[in-house]
Amino acid sequence: MTRGMAILLGLGVFGLGGLGYLGFQAAGFEGFSAGIAAEALLIVLVLGWTGSYLFRVVTGNMTYMQQRRRYRAAYDAETDEDLQRQFDALSPAEQEKLLKEVGQLKADSEL
């Protein structure tokens, strides 16, 4: 969510408070009662919204976390492909030497 969207969302919640007040007045609530009812409704909505946000934080379903996972997977795939191309460009003797150095292939004396 961008900053602009967050500001618009905040203004929307503020507008909901005003609409709730007018709605409760139209439903027969008077003065302070309509204000208190609208405020109580907004508090419940904001607490629910905050609760859902905290749930997403705890479960890791945040937009940033999902974007980070996608970028990491793409980076790993690109890196793997590049390393495989470089490995394939080596001669068979160089490939064997490299595999022995990193421990992927046992040395002749260990066979």
PyMOL commands that place a pseudoatom at each C-alpha (Angstrom):
pseudoatom trace, name=CA, resn=MET, resi=1, chain=A, elem=C, hetatm=0, pos=[0.000, 0.000, 0.000]
pseudoatom trace, name=CA, resn=THR, resi=2, chain=A, elem=C, hetatm=0, pos=[1.374, 3.382, -0.956]
pseudoatom trace, name=CA, resn=ARG, resi=3, chain=A, elem=C, hetatm=0, pos=[1.368, 6.464, 1.257]
pseudoatom trace, name=CA, resn=GLY, resi=4, chain=A, elem=C, hetatm=0, pos=[-1.292, 8.061, -0.894]
pseudoatom trace, name=CA, resn=MET, resi=5, chain=A, elem=C, hetatm=0, pos=[-3.551, 5.044, -0.506]
pseudoatom trace, name=CA, resn=ALA, resi=6, chain=A, elem=C, hetatm=0, pos=[-3.007, 5.060, 3.263]
pseudoatom trace, name=CA, resn=ILE, resi=7, chain=A, elem=C, hetatm=0, pos=[-3.993, 8.739, 3.425]
pseudoatom trace, name=CA, resn=LEU, resi=8, chain=A, elem=C, hetatm=0, pos=[-7.076, 8.094, 1.301]
pseudoatom trace, name=CA, resn=LEU, resi=9, chain=A, elem=C, hetatm=0, pos=[-7.980, 5.144, 3.490]
pseudoatom trace, name=CA, resn=GLY, resi=10, chain=A, elem=C, hetatm=0, pos=[-7.641, 7.306, 6.615]
pseudoatom trace, name=CA, resn=LEU, resi=11, chain=A, elem=C, hetatm=0, pos=[-9.837, 9.982, 5.055]
pseudoatom trace, name=CA, resn=GLY, resi=12, chain=A, elem=C, hetatm=0, pos=[-12.331, 7.276, 4.135]
pseudoatom trace, name=CA, resn=VAL, resi=13, chain=A, elem=C, hetatm=0, pos=[-12.491, 6.084, 7.744]
pseudoatom trace, name=CA, resn=PHE, resi=14, chain=A, elem=C, hetatm=0, pos=[-12.956, 9.697, 8.845]
pseudoatom trace, name=CA, resn=GLY, resi=15, chain=A, elem=C, hetatm=0, pos=[-15.770, 10.050, 6.293]
pseudoatom trace, name=CA, resn=LEU, resi=16, chain=A, elem=C, hetatm=0, pos=[-17.347, 6.817, 7.545]
pseudoatom trace, name=CA, resn=GLY, resi=17, chain=A, elem=C, hetatm=0, pos=[-17.512, 8.376, 11.001]
pseudoatom trace, name=CA, resn=GLY, resi=18, chain=A, elem=C, hetatm=0, pos=[-19.461, 11.324, 9.632]
pseudoatom trace, name=CA, resn=LEU, resi=19, chain=A, elem=C, hetatm=0, pos=[-21.731, 9.084, 7.587]
pseudoatom trace, name=CA, resn=GLY, resi=20, chain=A, elem=C, hetatm=0, pos=[-22.267, 6.853, 10.620]
pseudoatom trace, name=CA, resn=TYR, resi=21, chain=A, elem=C, hetatm=0, pos=[-23.240, 9.874, 12.700]
pseudoatom trace, name=CA, resn=LEU, resi=22, chain=A, elem=C, hetatm=0, pos=[-25.729, 10.997, 10.059]
pseudoatom trace, name=CA, resn=GLY, resi=23, chain=A, elem=C, hetatm=0, pos=[-27.017, 7.440, 9.701]
pseudoatom trace, name=CA, resn=PHE, resi=24, chain=A, elem=C, hetatm=0, pos=[-27.563, 7.040, 13.434]
pseudoatom trace, name=CA, resn=GLN, resi=25, chain=A, elem=C, hetatm=0, pos=[-29.317, 10.411, 13.565]
pseudoatom trace, name=CA, resn=ALA, resi=26, chain=A, elem=C, hetatm=0, pos=[-31.589, 9.304, 10.710]
pseudoatom trace, name=CA, resn=ALA, resi=27, chain=A, elem=C, hetatm=0, pos=[-32.272, 6.070, 12.616]
pseudoatom trace, name=CA, resn=GLY, resi=28, chain=A, elem=C, hetatm=0, pos=[-33.600, 8.053, 15.582]
pseudoatom trace, name=CA, resn=PHE, resi=29, chain=A, elem=C, hetatm=0, pos=[-30.538, 8.569, 17.766]
pseudoatom trace, name=CA, resn=GLU, resi=30, chain=A, elem=C, hetatm=0, pos=[-30.194, 12.101, 19.078]
pseudoatom trace, name=CA, resn=GLY, resi=31, chain=A, elem=C, hetatm=0, pos=[-27.108, 14.323, 19.418]
pseudoatom trace, name=CA, resn=PHE, resi=32, chain=A, elem=C, hetatm=0, pos=[-24.565, 12.662, 21.673]
pseudoatom trace, name=CA, resn=SER, resi=33, chain=A, elem=C, hetatm=0, pos=[-26.123, 9.208, 21.331]
pseudoatom trace, name=CA, resn=ALA, resi=34, chain=A, elem=C, hetatm=0, pos=[-25.594, 9.258, 17.566]
pseudoatom trace, name=CA, resn=GLY, resi=35, chain=A, elem=C, hetatm=0, pos=[-21.995, 10.424, 18.057]
pseudoatom trace, name=CA, resn=ILE, resi=36, chain=A, elem=C, hetatm=0, pos=[-21.257, 7.747, 20.633]
pseudoatom trace, name=CA, resn=ALA, resi=37, chain=A, elem=C, hetatm=0, pos=[-22.826, 5.023, 18.476]
pseudoatom trace, name=CA, resn=ALA, resi=38, chain=A, elem=C, hetatm=0, pos=[-20.860, 6.167, 15.401]
pseudoatom trace, name=CA, resn=GLU, resi=39, chain=A, elem=C, hetatm=0, pos=[-17.649, 6.315, 17.447]
pseudoatom trace, name=CA, resn=ALA, resi=40, chain=A, elem=C, hetatm=0, pos=[-18.243, 2.832, 18.856]
pseudoatom trace, name=CA, resn=LEU, resi=41, chain=A, elem=C, hetatm=0, pos=[-18.799, 1.461, 15.356]
pseudoatom trace, name=CA, resn=LEU, resi=42, chain=A, elem=C, hetatm=0, pos=[-15.601, 3.114, 14.108]
pseudoatom trace, name=CA, resn=ILE, resi=43, chain=A, elem=C, hetatm=0, pos=[-13.621, 1.750, 17.051]
pseudoatom trace, name=CA, resn=VAL, resi=44, chain=A, elem=C, hetatm=0, pos=[-14.836, -1.767, 16.257]
pseudoatom trace, name=CA, resn=LEU, resi=45, chain=A, elem=C, hetatm=0, pos=[-13.921, -1.307, 12.572]
pseudoatom trace, name=CA, resn=VAL, resi=46, chain=A, elem=C, hetatm=0, pos=[-10.450, 0.073, 13.349]
pseudoatom trace, name=CA, resn=LEU, resi=47, chain=A, elem=C, hetatm=0, pos=[-9.750, -2.690, 15.885]
pseudoatom trace, name=CA, resn=GLY, resi=48, chain=A, elem=C, hetatm=0, pos=[-10.811, -5.304, 13.319]
pseudoatom trace, name=CA, resn=TRP, resi=49, chain=A, elem=C, hetatm=0, pos=[-8.635, -3.683, 10.686]
pseudoatom trace, name=CA, resn=THR, resi=50, chain=A, elem=C, hetatm=0, pos=[-5.660, -3.523, 13.057]
pseudoatom trace, name=CA, resn=GLY, resi=51, chain=A, elem=C, hetatm=0, pos=[-6.241, -7.131, 14.093]
pseudoatom trace, name=CA, resn=SER, resi=52, chain=A, elem=C, hetatm=0, pos=[-6.213, -8.291, 10.484]
pseudoatom trace, name=CA, resn=TYR, resi=53, chain=A, elem=C, hetatm=0, pos=[-2.985, -6.347, 9.903]
pseudoatom trace, name=CA, resn=LEU, resi=54, chain=A, elem=C, hetatm=0, pos=[-1.326, -7.933, 12.936]
pseudoatom trace, name=CA, resn=PHE, resi=55, chain=A, elem=C, hetatm=0, pos=[-2.489, -11.362, 11.771]
pseudoatom trace, name=CA, resn=ARG, resi=56, chain=A, elem=C, hetatm=0, pos=[-0.857, -10.778, 8.372]
pseudoatom trace, name=CA, resn=VAL, resi=57, chain=A, elem=C, hetatm=0, pos=[2.339, -9.623, 10.102]
pseudoatom trace, name=CA, resn=VAL, resi=58, chain=A, elem=C, hetatm=0, pos=[2.510, -12.735, 12.278]
pseudoatom trace, name=CA, resn=THR, resi=59, chain=A, elem=C, hetatm=0, pos=[1.748, -15.131, 9.401]
pseudoatom trace, name=CA, resn=GLY, resi=60, chain=A, elem=C, hetatm=0, pos=[4.152, -13.353, 7.018]
pseudoatom trace, name=CA, resn=ASN, resi=61, chain=A, elem=C, hetatm=0, pos=[1.486, -12.529, 4.430]
pseudoatom trace, name=CA, resn=MET, resi=62, chain=A, elem=C, hetatm=0, pos=[2.566, -8.930, 4.089]
pseudoatom trace, name=CA, resn=THR, resi=63, chain=A, elem=C, hetatm=0, pos=[2.922, -7.451, 0.621]
pseudoatom trace, name=CA, resn=TYR, resi=64, chain=A, elem=C, hetatm=0, pos=[6.606, -6.704, 1.279]
pseudoatom trace, name=CA, resn=MET, resi=65, chain=A, elem=C, hetatm=0, pos=[7.323, -10.258, 2.404]
pseudoatom trace, name=CA, resn=GLN, resi=66, chain=A, elem=C, hetatm=0, pos=[5.568, -11.759, -0.614]
pseudoatom trace, name=CA, resn=GLN, resi=67, chain=A, elem=C, hetatm=0, pos=[7.428, -9.403, -2.961]
pseudoatom trace, name=CA, resn=ARG, resi=68, chain=A, elem=C, hetatm=0, pos=[10.718, -10.276, -1.267]
pseudoatom trace, name=CA, resn=ARG, resi=69, chain=A, elem=C, hetatm=0, pos=[10.058, -14.007, -1.696]
pseudoatom trace, name=CA, resn=ARG, resi=70, chain=A, elem=C, hetatm=0, pos=[9.262, -13.541, -5.407]
pseudoatom trace, name=CA, resn=TYR, resi=71, chain=A, elem=C, hetatm=0, pos=[12.396, -11.454, -5.983]
pseudoatom trace, name=CA, resn=ARG, resi=72, chain=A, elem=C, hetatm=0, pos=[14.538, -13.969, -4.097]
pseudoatom trace, name=CA, resn=ALA, resi=73, chain=A, elem=C, hetatm=0, pos=[13.153, -16.899, -6.112]
pseudoatom trace, name=CA, resn=ALA, resi=74, chain=A, elem=C, hetatm=0, pos=[13.786, -15.046, -9.387]
pseudoatom trace, name=CA, resn=TYR, resi=75, chain=A, elem=C, hetatm=0, pos=[17.300, -14.083, -8.259]
pseudoatom trace, name=CA, resn=ASP, resi=76, chain=A, elem=C, hetatm=0, pos=[18.099, -17.664, -7.239]
pseudoatom trace, name=CA, resn=ALA, resi=77, chain=A, elem=C, hetatm=0, pos=[16.806, -19.029, -10.562]
pseudoatom trace, name=CA, resn=GLU, resi=78, chain=A, elem=C, hetatm=0, pos=[18.861, -16.516, -12.564]
pseudoatom trace, name=CA, resn=THR, resi=79, chain=A, elem=C, hetatm=0, pos=[21.974, -17.175, -10.483]
pseudoatom trace, name=CA, resn=ASP, resi=80, chain=A, elem=C, hetatm=0, pos=[21.557, -20.935, -10.816]
pseudoatom trace, name=CA, resn=GLU, resi=81, chain=A, elem=C, hetatm=0, pos=[21.207, -20.671, -14.589]
pseudoatom trace, name=CA, resn=ASP, resi=82, chain=A, elem=C, hetatm=0, pos=[24.274, -18.427, -14.833]
pseudoatom trace, name=CA, resn=LEU, resi=83, chain=A, elem=C, hetatm=0, pos=[26.386, -20.731, -12.672]
pseudoatom trace, name=CA, resn=GLN, resi=84, chain=A, elem=C, hetatm=0, pos=[25.246, -23.761, -14.686]
pseudoatom trace, name=CA, resn=ARG, resi=85, chain=A, elem=C, hetatm=0, pos=[26.244, -22.005, -17.948]
pseudoatom trace, name=CA, resn=GLN, resi=86, chain=A, elem=C, hetatm=0, pos=[29.672, -21.185, -16.524]
pseudoatom trace, name=CA, resn=PHE, resi=87, chain=A, elem=C, hetatm=0, pos=[30.110, -24.745, -15.277]
pseudoatom trace, name=CA, resn=ASP, resi=88, chain=A, elem=C, hetatm=0, pos=[29.075, -26.180, -18.646]
pseudoatom trace, name=CA, resn=ALA, resi=89, chain=A, elem=C, hetatm=0, pos=[31.643, -23.929, -20.378]
pseudoatom trace, name=CA, resn=LEU, resi=90, chain=A, elem=C, hetatm=0, pos=[34.480, -25.572, -18.419]
pseudoatom trace, name=CA, resn=SER, resi=91, chain=A, elem=C, hetatm=0, pos=[36.390, -28.507, -19.835]
pseudoatom trace, name=CA, resn=PRO, resi=92, chain=A, elem=C, hetatm=0, pos=[35.619, -31.932, -18.321]
pseudoatom trace, name=CA, resn=ALA, resi=93, chain=A, elem=C, hetatm=0, pos=[38.956, -31.867, -16.456]
pseudoatom trace, name=CA, resn=GLU, resi=94, chain=A, elem=C, hetatm=0, pos=[38.203, -28.435, -14.992]
pseudoatom trace, name=CA, resn=GLN, resi=95, chain=A, elem=C, hetatm=0, pos=[34.706, -29.581, -14.031]
pseudoatom trace, name=CA, resn=GLU, resi=96, chain=A, elem=C, hetatm=0, pos=[36.118, -32.615, -12.228]
pseudoatom trace, name=CA, resn=LYS, resi=97, chain=A, elem=C, hetatm=0, pos=[38.737, -30.489, -10.450]
pseudoatom trace, name=CA, resn=LEU, resi=98, chain=A, elem=C, hetatm=0, pos=[36.096, -27.997, -9.321]
pseudoatom trace, name=CA, resn=LEU, resi=99, chain=A, elem=C, hetatm=0, pos=[33.766, -30.744, -8.098]
pseudoatom trace, name=CA, resn=LYS, resi=100, chain=A, elem=C, hetatm=0, pos=[36.616, -32.240, -6.060]
pseudoatom trace, name=CA, resn=GLU, resi=101, chain=A, elem=C, hetatm=0, pos=[37.422, -28.827, -4.555]
pseudoatom trace, name=CA, resn=VAL, resi=102, chain=A, elem=C, hetatm=0, pos=[33.871, -28.257, -3.363]
pseudoatom trace, name=CA, resn=GLY, resi=103, chain=A, elem=C, hetatm=0, pos=[33.482, -31.819, -2.096]
pseudoatom trace, name=CA, resn=GLN, resi=104, chain=A, elem=C, hetatm=0, pos=[30.858, -32.949, -4.604]
pseudoatom trace, name=CA, resn=LEU, resi=105, chain=A, elem=C, hetatm=0, pos=[33.133, -35.576, -6.096]
pseudoatom trace, name=CA, resn=LYS, resi=106, chain=A, elem=C, hetatm=0, pos=[35.363, -37.871, -4.085]
pseudoatom trace, name=CA, resn=ALA, resi=107, chain=A, elem=C, hetatm=0, pos=[39.080, -37.825, -4.832]
pseudoatom trace, name=CA, resn=ASP, resi=108, chain=A, elem=C, hetatm=0, pos=[40.523, -40.873, -6.653]
pseudoatom trace, name=CA, resn=SER, resi=109, chain=A, elem=C, hetatm=0, pos=[42.274, -42.046, -3.486]
pseudoatom trace, name=CA, resn=GLU, resi=110, chain=A, elem=C, hetatm=0, pos=[38.971, -42.173, -1.594]
pseudoatom trace, name=CA, resn=LEU, resi=111, chain=A, elem=C, hetatm=0, pos=[37.191, -44.386, -4.163]
for i in range(1, 111): cmd.bond("trace and resi %d" % i, "trace and resi %d" % (i + 1))
show_as sticks, trace
zoom trace
